[in-house]
Amino acid sequence: MTFDTVKEMIASQLRADASTITEDTRLVEDLKADSANIMVMIMDLEDQFGITVEDDQIMKLKTVGDVVRYIDSMK
């Protein structure tokens, strides 16, 4: 499932407790991700899922659920 993979990747990168991450978890406000964290996350997700995240979409990815839905829409 996409969510589980994304959750584990984000938890590892941001040193967050994976058990606290839900689809409603906000990347910046809840997980304290900064722009560098977001860019690394995007590159890792692109490699993991074989997708390309367009620059204009990055700012729309506010929650973990947003990321999951975007990845699923690109498959």
N, C-alpha and C positions, 0 to 999 in steps of 0.2 A: 504494500500500500504506500502510495506517495507520501502521505502524512508522516508515517513512521520514519521513513528515510530522511525526510526534511527535518523532522523534529530532532533526530539524532545528530544530523550534521550541524544544525544550529546550536544545539546544546554543547556539542564538542567545541565548536569554534568560539562561542561566547562564554564558555565555562559556566553554563547554566544547568540547573537540575532538569533533566528531560521530563521528569514526572510532573513538573509544574507547567510545561508547555502545552497549550491547547491551540485549536485553530483560531481562537479569539485573542491569543497573546500578541501584543503589539511589539514589533521589532525594536523600535526606538524607545518608546515610553516604558515598556515593561522589561525588555531585555538589555536596555542601555546600549544598543548597537549604534555605532557612529558610521559616518560615510565610508570609512576604510573597511569596517566590518561588513557593511552591506556589499561593497564591491567584491571582497574576497568571497562572501557567501554566494553572490551571483556567479562568479567564475567557477566555484566548486559545483554549484547546481548545474551549470551548463555542461561541465565535464561529466558529472554523474548521470545526467538524464539525456545527454546528447542533444541539447536544445541551444538556441541562442535567445537571450533576453534582450529585446530592443531597449535602447537607452530611454526612450520616452515611456516605457513601461515600468522602469525601475522605481520611479517616484510613486507609482500607484500601488506598490507592494508594501502595504502598511502592517498587515498581520501575517501570521504563519499561514492562516487559511487562504489569504490572497496569493501567497507564494504557491501553495499546493494547487489551487484552482488554475493559476497561470500555467504551471508545469503540465497539469492534466490537459489543458486546452491545446498545448503544443505537441502532444503525442500523436 
